[in-house]
């Protein structure tokens, strides 16, 4: 899957995208992390910002798959939350003792979702 590929490629420095390993941009990364989610006002004054700006197209190419994967995961999470919140409403009119298999499967789904989302 794409997530396991991402994890493997980020685990080793040689296989990570160059823009994440570029030591020239350390000050820029630190400034962005410090002010996140706002953009720092003095971004242009940070050293090596001009090389970062000129490499924007290359950076977008290198990180496109990572970004797409994160967007897909976010959309999946939203759909799963929406579905999980609808399921209990359907169970209100059912007797849970009549079909324990469905009950067990639903409870496993809730537990797995909580494990994935919060742990």
N, C-alpha and C positions, 0 to 999 in steps of 0.2 A: 504494500500500500504506500501511498505518498507520504503518510506521516512517518512510517518506519524508515523510508528512504531519507527523509529529512533528518531524522534523529541520527541515522548512521553517517550522513554526510557532515553534520555539524559536530559529531563526536571527534573527528580527526581534523586537525588544523589544515592539512594539505588539501582536503576535499571541500572545505568551506569556501563560500564565495569570497573573492579577493577583497571586496568592499568591507567585509566583516573582519578581515585580518589586517587591513591597512593601518599600520601604526602611525602614519602621518595624520590620521583623522581621529586620534584618541581624544585630543582636547575638544574637538567638535562633538564627538559622541558623549563625552562627559557633560558638556554644556547642555546638550539636548536632553539627556537623562535628568539633569538637575532641574530643568525648568518644565519638564513634561507635566501636563499635556499642552502647556503654552509654548509658543516659540520664543526663544530669547531675542531681545531687541537688538543686541549687539552681535548678531550672528556673523555679519560680514567682517567684523574686526577680529574674529578668531583666526589664528594662523592655519593655513592650508585650506581655508574655506573655498578659495578660488579653484583649487584642484578638485575639490569635492563637487563644486558646481559644474565644472567642465566635464566631469565624469558621470553626470546624472543619467544620461541615456544608458551607459554601460551598467550602472548600478541597478536601474530599473530592469534591465534584461537579466541580470544575475539573480535578482530577488523576485522576479515575476512568479515563478512556480511556488515559492514559499508563500507569497502574498495570496495567490489563488487558493492554496491549500487552507490557509487560515480563514479566508472568506467562506470557503465551502464548509469548514468545521463550524463556523459561527452560524451559518444558515441551517446546518444539520441540528445544532443545539436548539435553535429557535423552534424548528419543526418538532423535535422530540419533546420539548417542554410543552408546546401547544397540544400535542397528542396525549401526553401523560396527564395533562390537566383536564382533557376531555373524557378520558377513560373512567375516572371515578363517578362522573355524572351518569354514565351509562350503567354503572353497577348499582346505583341507588334503587333501580326498579328490579334488580335481580336478587335472588336468594343465593348468597355465597356458598351455602352448604349444598346446594343442588349440583353445582359444578366446581368441585375443588380443584380440578386441573387448571381451569381458567383463572381461578383465584390465585393459585400458586404461581402461575406464569406471570400474572400481573404484579404480584409482590416481588418476584425475582427481577422483573423489569424495573420497578421502582428502586430496588436495592442496587442494581447494576448502574442505573443512571446516577444515583447519588454517589456511588464509588467513583465513577468516571468524572463526574463534575466537581466533586469536592475533595477528592483524595488523590 
